[in-house]
Amino acid sequence: MYAHKCIFKLIFLFTLLSLFPSPGFSELKEIISEGTYNMGDGETPMVAESRALLHAKRIALEKAGTYIESYSKTKNFQLTHDEINVLASGVMEVVVLEKKRTFVEDGVKFWVRIKARVTTDKIEEMARKVKDKLLLEDYRQLQKDFEKSQQEIDFLKRQLKQAKSEEEKKEVAVKIRAEERLFEARTLYENGVYLINNGKYDEAIEAFTSAIVLDPNSSFSHAGRGVAYVAKGQYDKAIEDHSKAISLDPNNALAYGVRGAAFAFKGQYVKAFEDYNRAIALVPNSGELYWLRGATYVRLSNIQQGIIDFKVAARLGFKDAQEWLAKRGESW
């Protein structure tokens, strides 16, 4: 089970509560990059090609980060290095330009060339979303998962070469395929995050569903699909997915937080606040969760209680709360 449980929380909140208009003028940055991967015995071509594509994306991401850092300074966004990386991963559109396979001494070499596109209007929108500490932690964990996957597959490939009997080879081959399934699930999960960020909820649901097929015990994939269902107004499906996510991981703060929102939309406010409170107990430094609970209080015309939560959210750096309070002349 993966540790990055809350990556969709911030995405959901901005989708649900307040999207900010982008400026009319937008610059476009295009980046060309290449990635390779050598497929060995026991690996499948489809996954090997995905690993080559991941390599190309990571190179493009570094270049996009450099561009975004420069642009951000002109806008005084004051982003850290990690925040820039998260932002880049959320706005970078990728198109495969060319791919090929060649035989090499120890297997088949996969090569991919891509074009990555970054537009400045998306940078400004995403810049508001990347201040969440959990989002940054989850992004780092996802990158660690990919690195760990590559290390594990390299280890298994060496094991396969050293295996002496057919039975040993079959055992290692089974492990390789299992690792490949997890890699595919992670890739689909990452794609689902991108699709939600860009408002493509139906496609995100497809990506998360495919990830769940590959890894049915993934709490975060169930939670991710639940976020997309909430964005589409399908609250019963969202509650079902988040309840499943919680059963798989009782410490999944995202699942509690977004299930609470789904309950609120259905008018089940007692259940909503129970879930908000559980989420905040798990993640007390999340301004987004306080903002979400506060917004529900405001919806119920309990303005003063909403202001209390918004002030906590503001002190934790959540800009929507800061701006909402400022408009009412409230300090925090």
SULLINLIN-V741224 format. One record per pair of residues at least 12 apart in sequence whose ideal C-beta (glycine too) atoms are under 8 Angstrom apart, sorted by the first residue. I is the first residue (numbers start at 1). GAP is how many residues later the second one is. D is the distance in Angstrom with one decimal. If there is no record, write none. Layout:
BEGIN
i=I gap=GAP d=D
i=I gap=GAP d=D
END
This chain:
BEGIN
i=1 gap=216 d=6.3
i=1 gap=217 d=6.7
i=1 gap=218 d=6.2
i=1 gap=247 d=6.9
i=1 gap=248 d=6.4
i=2 gap=139 d=7.1
i=2 gap=140 d=7.7
i=2 gap=143 d=6.0
i=2 gap=184 d=7.4
i=2 gap=187 d=7.9
i=2 gap=216 d=6.6
i=2 gap=217 d=7.9
i=2 gap=218 d=5.6
i=3 gap=138 d=5.0
i=4 gap=133 d=7.3
i=4 gap=134 d=3.5
i=4 gap=135 d=7.4
i=4 gap=137 d=4.0
i=4 gap=138 d=5.3
i=4 gap=141 d=7.6
i=4 gap=216 d=6.3
i=5 gap=133 d=7.2
i=5 gap=214 d=6.3
i=5 gap=215 d=5.2
i=5 gap=218 d=6.9
i=5 gap=244 d=6.4
i=5 gap=246 d=7.4
i=5 gap=247 d=4.7
i=5 gap=248 d=6.7
i=5 gap=249 d=5.6
i=5 gap=250 d=7.7
i=6 gap=128 d=4.5
i=6 gap=129 d=7.4
i=6 gap=132 d=5.8
i=6 gap=246 d=7.6
i=6 gap=247 d=5.5
i=6 gap=248 d=4.2
i=6 gap=277 d=6.9
i=6 gap=280 d=7.9
i=7 gap=127 d=7.8
i=7 gap=128 d=6.1
i=7 gap=131 d=4.0
i=7 gap=132 d=7.0
i=7 gap=135 d=7.5
i=7 gap=186 d=5.9
i=7 gap=213 d=7.3
i=7 gap=217 d=7.7
i=7 gap=247 d=7.7
i=8 gap=185 d=6.9
i=8 gap=188 d=6.5
i=8 gap=215 d=6.5
i=8 gap=216 d=5.3
i=8 gap=219 d=4.2
i=8 gap=246 d=5.9
i=8 gap=250 d=7.3
i=9 gap=123 d=7.1
i=9 gap=125 d=6.7
i=9 gap=126 d=7.4
i=9 gap=244 d=7.5
i=9 gap=245 d=4.9
i=9 gap=248 d=5.9
i=9 gap=249 d=7.1
i=9 gap=277 d=7.2
i=9 gap=279 d=5.7
i=9 gap=280 d=7.3
i=10 gap=119 d=5.2
i=10 gap=120 d=7.8
i=10 gap=122 d=4.6
i=10 gap=124 d=7.9
i=10 gap=125 d=5.0
i=10 gap=278 d=5.6
i=11 gap=118 d=6.9
i=11 gap=182 d=7.1
i=11 gap=185 d=5.1
i=11 gap=186 d=5.7
i=11 gap=216 d=6.8
i=12 gap=184 d=7.8
i=12 gap=215 d=4.7
i=12 gap=218 d=6.5
i=12 gap=219 d=6.9
i=12 gap=246 d=5.6
i=12 gap=249 d=7.5
i=13 gap=275 d=4.9
i=13 gap=278 d=6.6
i=13 gap=279 d=6.0
i=14 gap=114 d=7.1
i=14 gap=115 d=5.6
i=15 gap=181 d=7.4
i=15 gap=184 d=7.4
i=15 gap=216 d=5.1
i=16 gap=214 d=7.0
i=16 gap=215 d=7.1
i=16 gap=245 d=6.6
i=16 gap=276 d=7.9
i=17 gap=274 d=7.4
i=17 gap=275 d=7.6
i=17 gap=278 d=5.9
i=17 gap=303 d=6.9
i=18 gap=302 d=5.7
i=19 gap=106 d=7.4
i=20 gap=105 d=6.6
i=20 gap=108 d=6.6
i=22 gap=99 d=3.7
i=22 gap=100 d=7.5
i=22 gap=102 d=6.0
i=22 gap=103 d=5.7
i=23 gap=98 d=6.3
i=23 gap=101 d=6.8
i=26 gap=93 d=5.1
i=26 gap=94 d=5.2
i=26 gap=95 d=4.1
i=27 gap=44 d=7.8
i=27 gap=92 d=7.0
i=27 gap=93 d=4.4
i=28 gap=89 d=6.4
i=28 gap=90 d=7.4
i=28 gap=91 d=5.3
i=28 gap=92 d=7.8
i=29 gap=35 d=7.2
i=29 gap=38 d=5.1
i=29 gap=88 d=7.2
i=29 gap=89 d=4.5
i=29 gap=90 d=7.7
i=29 gap=91 d=8.0
i=30 gap=85 d=5.9
i=30 gap=86 d=7.2
i=30 gap=87 d=5.5
i=31 gap=29 d=4.9
i=31 gap=32 d=4.8
i=31 gap=33 d=6.0
i=31 gap=36 d=7.7
i=31 gap=84 d=7.1
i=31 gap=85 d=4.3
i=31 gap=86 d=7.8
i=31 gap=87 d=7.3
i=32 gap=65 d=7.5
i=32 gap=81 d=6.8
i=32 gap=82 d=7.3
i=32 gap=83 d=5.7
i=32 gap=84 d=7.9
i=33 gap=23 d=5.0
i=33 gap=24 d=7.7
i=33 gap=26 d=4.2
i=33 gap=27 d=4.1
i=33 gap=30 d=6.8
i=33 gap=80 d=7.5
i=33 gap=81 d=5.9
i=33 gap=83 d=6.7
i=34 gap=22 d=5.7
i=34 gap=25 d=7.3
i=34 gap=77 d=6.7
i=34 gap=78 d=6.7
i=34 gap=79 d=4.9
i=34 gap=80 d=7.6
i=35 gap=17 d=4.8
i=35 gap=18 d=6.2
i=35 gap=19 d=6.9
i=35 gap=20 d=3.2
i=35 gap=21 d=2.9
i=35 gap=22 d=7.2
i=35 gap=23 d=7.6
i=35 gap=24 d=6.5
i=35 gap=76 d=7.5
i=35 gap=77 d=5.1
i=35 gap=79 d=7.5
i=36 gap=16 d=5.6
i=36 gap=19 d=6.4
i=36 gap=73 d=6.1
i=36 gap=74 d=6.5
i=36 gap=75 d=5.1
i=36 gap=76 d=7.6
i=37 gap=12 d=7.6
i=37 gap=14 d=4.2
i=37 gap=15 d=3.9
i=37 gap=18 d=6.2
i=37 gap=72 d=7.5
i=37 gap=73 d=4.9
i=38 gap=66 d=6.3
i=38 gap=68 d=6.5
i=38 gap=69 d=5.5
i=38 gap=70 d=7.3
i=38 gap=71 d=5.2
i=38 gap=72 d=7.6
i=39 gap=68 d=5.0
i=39 gap=69 d=4.7
i=39 gap=70 d=7.6
i=39 gap=71 d=6.3
i=40 gap=66 d=6.3
i=40 gap=67 d=4.6
i=40 gap=117 d=4.4
i=40 gap=120 d=7.3
i=40 gap=121 d=7.9
i=41 gap=66 d=7.0
i=41 gap=116 d=7.2
i=41 gap=119 d=5.5
i=41 gap=120 d=7.4
i=42 gap=114 d=7.2
i=42 gap=115 d=6.9
i=42 gap=118 d=5.2
i=42 gap=130 d=6.6
i=42 gap=131 d=4.5
i=42 gap=134 d=4.2
i=42 gap=135 d=7.5
i=43 gap=64 d=7.9
i=43 gap=110 d=7.3
i=43 gap=114 d=7.5
i=43 gap=133 d=6.2
i=43 gap=137 d=6.9
i=44 gap=133 d=7.5
i=44 gap=136 d=6.2
i=45 gap=56 d=7.5
i=45 gap=63 d=7.3
i=45 gap=65 d=7.7
i=47 gap=133 d=4.5
i=47 gap=136 d=6.2
i=47 gap=137 d=6.3
i=48 gap=60 d=7.2
i=48 gap=62 d=5.1
i=49 gap=50 d=6.8
i=49 gap=61 d=5.0
i=49 gap=63 d=7.0
i=50 gap=133 d=7.2
i=50 gap=134 d=7.0
i=50 gap=137 d=5.8
i=51 gap=59 d=7.5
i=51 gap=99 d=7.4
i=51 gap=132 d=7.4
i=52 gap=47 d=7.5
i=52 gap=58 d=4.1
i=52 gap=59 d=6.4
i=52 gap=60 d=4.6
i=53 gap=43 d=7.0
i=53 gap=59 d=5.0
i=53 gap=61 d=7.1
i=54 gap=92 d=6.7
i=54 gap=133 d=7.1
i=55 gap=57 d=7.7
i=56 gap=56 d=5.0
i=56 gap=57 d=7.1
i=56 gap=58 d=4.8
i=57 gap=35 d=7.8
i=57 gap=37 d=6.1
i=57 gap=57 d=6.9
i=57 gap=59 d=7.4
i=60 gap=32 d=6.7
i=60 gap=34 d=7.0
i=60 gap=54 d=6.4
i=60 gap=56 d=3.9
i=61 gap=24 d=6.9
i=61 gap=27 d=5.3
i=61 gap=28 d=6.2
i=61 gap=31 d=6.5
i=61 gap=55 d=7.8
i=63 gap=53 d=7.7
i=64 gap=24 d=4.3
i=64 gap=27 d=7.9
i=64 gap=28 d=5.2
i=64 gap=52 d=6.1
i=64 gap=54 d=5.1
i=65 gap=16 d=7.9
i=65 gap=19 d=5.0
i=65 gap=20 d=5.7
i=65 gap=23 d=4.8
i=67 gap=51 d=6.4
i=68 gap=16 d=5.4
i=68 gap=19 d=5.9
i=68 gap=20 d=5.4
i=68 gap=23 d=7.9
i=68 gap=50 d=6.8
i=68 gap=55 d=5.8
i=69 gap=12 d=7.9
i=69 gap=15 d=5.2
i=71 gap=49 d=6.1
i=71 gap=52 d=6.1
i=72 gap=12 d=6.9
i=72 gap=51 d=7.2
i=72 gap=55 d=6.8
i=75 gap=49 d=7.0
i=75 gap=52 d=7.6
i=77 gap=50 d=4.7
i=79 gap=48 d=6.7
i=79 gap=51 d=6.9
i=82 gap=54 d=4.9
i=82 gap=57 d=7.2
i=82 gap=58 d=7.0
i=83 gap=47 d=4.4
i=83 gap=48 d=6.9
i=83 gap=53 d=6.6
i=85 gap=54 d=6.8
i=86 gap=44 d=4.8
i=86 gap=49 d=6.2
i=86 gap=50 d=6.1
i=86 gap=53 d=4.7
i=87 gap=36 d=6.6
i=87 gap=39 d=4.8
i=87 gap=40 d=6.3
i=87 gap=42 d=7.9
i=87 gap=43 d=5.0
i=88 gap=30 d=7.2
i=89 gap=50 d=7.0
i=89 gap=101 d=7.9
i=89 gap=105 d=7.4
i=90 gap=32 d=7.8
i=90 gap=36 d=4.8
i=90 gap=39 d=7.3
i=90 gap=40 d=7.6
i=90 gap=103 d=7.7
i=90 gap=104 d=6.7
i=90 gap=107 d=4.7
i=91 gap=27 d=5.7
i=91 gap=28 d=7.1
i=91 gap=31 d=4.0
i=91 gap=32 d=5.9
i=91 gap=35 d=5.3
i=91 gap=106 d=7.7
i=92 gap=24 d=5.0
i=92 gap=25 d=7.2
i=92 gap=26 d=5.6
i=93 gap=23 d=6.8
i=93 gap=24 d=4.5
i=93 gap=25 d=7.7
i=94 gap=20 d=5.3
i=94 gap=21 d=7.4
i=94 gap=22 d=5.2
i=94 gap=23 d=7.9
i=95 gap=19 d=6.5
i=95 gap=20 d=4.9
i=95 gap=21 d=8.0
i=95 gap=22 d=7.5
i=96 gap=16 d=6.3
i=96 gap=17 d=7.6
i=96 gap=18 d=5.5
i=97 gap=16 d=4.7
i=97 gap=17 d=6.1
i=97 gap=18 d=5.5
i=98 gap=14 d=7.5
i=98 gap=15 d=4.5
i=99 gap=12 d=6.5
i=99 gap=13 d=4.6
i=99 gap=14 d=7.2
i=126 gap=71 d=7.2
i=128 gap=191 d=6.0
i=128 gap=192 d=7.9
i=131 gap=186 d=5.3
i=131 gap=187 d=7.5
i=131 gap=188 d=7.3
i=132 gap=154 d=6.8
i=132 gap=155 d=7.4
i=132 gap=156 d=5.9
i=133 gap=152 d=6.4
i=133 gap=153 d=7.7
i=134 gap=119 d=7.8
i=134 gap=149 d=6.3
i=134 gap=152 d=6.1
i=142 gap=44 d=7.0
i=142 gap=47 d=7.8
i=142 gap=48 d=6.4
i=145 gap=41 d=5.7
i=146 gap=37 d=7.8
i=146 gap=40 d=6.5
i=149 gap=30 d=6.4
i=149 gap=33 d=6.6
i=149 gap=34 d=4.9
i=149 gap=37 d=6.9
i=152 gap=27 d=5.4
i=153 gap=23 d=6.7
i=153 gap=26 d=5.5
i=153 gap=27 d=7.5
i=153 gap=30 d=7.6
i=156 gap=16 d=5.8
i=156 gap=19 d=5.5
i=156 gap=20 d=4.9
i=156 gap=23 d=6.5
i=157 gap=19 d=7.4
i=159 gap=13 d=4.9
i=160 gap=12 d=4.5
i=160 gap=13 d=6.8
i=160 gap=16 d=7.1
i=181 gap=33 d=4.8
i=181 gap=34 d=6.8
i=182 gap=32 d=7.4
i=182 gap=33 d=6.2
i=184 gap=27 d=7.8
i=184 gap=30 d=5.3
i=185 gap=26 d=4.5
i=185 gap=29 d=4.1
i=185 gap=30 d=4.0
i=185 gap=33 d=6.4
i=185 gap=36 d=6.9
i=186 gap=25 d=7.9
i=188 gap=19 d=4.8
i=188 gap=20 d=7.1
i=188 gap=22 d=5.1
i=188 gap=23 d=3.9
i=188 gap=26 d=7.2
i=188 gap=33 d=7.8
i=189 gap=18 d=7.5
i=189 gap=19 d=7.1
i=189 gap=22 d=5.0
i=189 gap=29 d=7.5
i=189 gap=31 d=6.8
i=189 gap=32 d=5.6
i=189 gap=35 d=6.5
i=191 gap=16 d=4.9
i=192 gap=12 d=4.7
i=192 gap=15 d=3.9
i=192 gap=16 d=4.7
i=192 gap=19 d=6.8
i=192 gap=29 d=7.6
i=192 gap=32 d=5.2
i=192 gap=33 d=7.6
i=192 gap=36 d=7.6
i=193 gap=31 d=7.0
i=195 gap=12 d=6.1
i=196 gap=28 d=7.3
i=196 gap=31 d=6.3
i=196 gap=32 d=5.9
i=196 gap=35 d=7.1
i=201 gap=27 d=4.5
i=201 gap=30 d=5.0
i=201 gap=31 d=5.1
i=202 gap=26 d=8.0
i=202 gap=30 d=7.7
i=204 gap=20 d=7.4
i=204 gap=21 d=7.6
i=204 gap=24 d=4.4
i=205 gap=20 d=5.7
i=205 gap=23 d=4.8
i=205 gap=24 d=7.1
i=205 gap=27 d=7.9
i=208 gap=13 d=5.1
i=208 gap=14 d=7.7
i=208 gap=16 d=4.8
i=208 gap=17 d=3.7
i=208 gap=20 d=6.8
i=209 gap=16 d=6.5
i=211 gap=13 d=7.9
i=212 gap=13 d=7.1
i=217 gap=31 d=5.9
i=218 gap=30 d=7.3
i=219 gap=26 d=4.5
i=219 gap=27 d=7.7
i=219 gap=29 d=3.9
i=219 gap=30 d=3.7
i=219 gap=33 d=5.1
i=219 gap=36 d=7.1
i=220 gap=25 d=7.2
i=220 gap=29 d=7.9
i=220 gap=32 d=7.4
i=220 gap=34 d=7.6
i=222 gap=19 d=4.8
i=222 gap=20 d=7.2
i=222 gap=22 d=4.7
i=222 gap=23 d=4.1
i=222 gap=26 d=6.8
i=222 gap=33 d=7.6
i=223 gap=18 d=6.9
i=223 gap=19 d=6.0
i=223 gap=22 d=4.1
i=223 gap=29 d=6.0
i=223 gap=31 d=5.0
i=223 gap=32 d=4.7
i=223 gap=35 d=7.0
i=225 gap=16 d=5.1
i=226 gap=12 d=4.4
i=226 gap=13 d=7.7
i=226 gap=14 d=7.8
i=226 gap=15 d=3.5
i=226 gap=16 d=4.4
i=226 gap=19 d=6.7
i=226 gap=29 d=7.0
i=226 gap=32 d=5.9
i=226 gap=33 d=7.1
i=226 gap=36 d=7.6
i=227 gap=27 d=7.7
i=227 gap=31 d=5.6
i=229 gap=12 d=6.3
i=229 gap=33 d=7.9
i=230 gap=28 d=5.8
i=230 gap=31 d=6.1
i=230 gap=32 d=5.4
i=230 gap=35 d=7.6
i=233 gap=32 d=7.6
i=235 gap=27 d=4.3
i=235 gap=28 d=7.9
i=235 gap=30 d=5.2
i=235 gap=31 d=5.3
i=236 gap=30 d=7.9
i=238 gap=20 d=6.9
i=238 gap=21 d=7.0
i=238 gap=24 d=4.4
i=239 gap=20 d=5.7
i=239 gap=23 d=5.0
i=239 gap=24 d=6.9
i=239 gap=27 d=8.0
i=242 gap=13 d=4.2
i=242 gap=14 d=7.6
i=242 gap=16 d=5.9
i=242 gap=17 d=3.7
i=242 gap=20 d=7.1
i=243 gap=12 d=7.8
i=243 gap=16 d=6.8
i=246 gap=13 d=7.5
i=251 gap=31 d=5.9
i=253 gap=25 d=7.8
i=253 gap=26 d=4.6
i=253 gap=29 d=4.1
i=253 gap=30 d=4.4
i=253 gap=33 d=7.3
i=253 gap=36 d=7.4
i=254 gap=25 d=7.6
i=256 gap=19 d=4.5
i=256 gap=20 d=7.4
i=256 gap=22 d=4.4
i=256 gap=23 d=3.9
i=256 gap=26 d=7.1
i=257 gap=18 d=6.8
i=257 gap=19 d=6.6
i=257 gap=22 d=3.9
i=257 gap=31 d=8.0
i=257 gap=32 d=5.3
i=257 gap=35 d=6.2
i=259 gap=16 d=5.1
i=260 gap=12 d=4.5
i=260 gap=13 d=7.1
i=260 gap=14 d=7.4
i=260 gap=15 d=3.2
i=260 gap=16 d=4.5
i=260 gap=19 d=6.7
i=260 gap=32 d=7.3
i=260 gap=33 d=7.6
i=260 gap=36 d=7.7
i=261 gap=31 d=6.2
i=261 gap=35 d=7.6
i=263 gap=12 d=6.4
i=264 gap=32 d=4.8
i=264 gap=35 d=7.2
i=269 gap=27 d=7.1
i=269 gap=31 d=6.6
i=272 gap=24 d=6.0
i=273 gap=20 d=7.1
i=273 gap=23 d=7.3
i=276 gap=13 d=6.7
i=276 gap=16 d=6.7
i=276 gap=17 d=4.1
i=276 gap=20 d=7.2
i=277 gap=16 d=7.9
i=280 gap=13 d=7.0
i=285 gap=31 d=6.2
i=286 gap=30 d=7.1
i=287 gap=25 d=7.3
i=287 gap=26 d=4.1
i=287 gap=27 d=7.3
i=287 gap=28 d=7.8
i=287 gap=29 d=3.4
i=287 gap=30 d=5.7
i=287 gap=31 d=3.2
i=287 gap=34 d=6.6
i=288 gap=25 d=7.2
i=288 gap=30 d=6.0
i=290 gap=19 d=4.6
i=290 gap=20 d=7.3
i=290 gap=22 d=4.5
i=290 gap=23 d=4.0
i=290 gap=26 d=6.9
i=290 gap=28 d=7.4
i=290 gap=31 d=7.5
i=291 gap=18 d=7.0
i=291 gap=19 d=6.5
i=291 gap=22 d=4.2
i=291 gap=27 d=5.2
i=291 gap=29 d=6.1
i=291 gap=30 d=5.1
i=293 gap=16 d=5.1
i=294 gap=12 d=4.3
i=294 gap=13 d=7.4
i=294 gap=14 d=7.4
i=294 gap=15 d=3.1
i=294 gap=16 d=4.6
i=294 gap=19 d=6.5
i=294 gap=27 d=7.3
i=297 gap=12 d=6.4
i=307 gap=18 d=7.2
i=307 gap=21 d=7.7
i=307 gap=23 d=6.2
i=310 gap=14 d=5.9
i=310 gap=15 d=5.7
i=310 gap=20 d=7.9
i=310 gap=22 d=7.7
i=311 gap=14 d=6.6
i=311 gap=19 d=7.2
i=311 gap=21 d=4.3
i=314 gap=18 d=3.9
i=315 gap=17 d=5.6
END
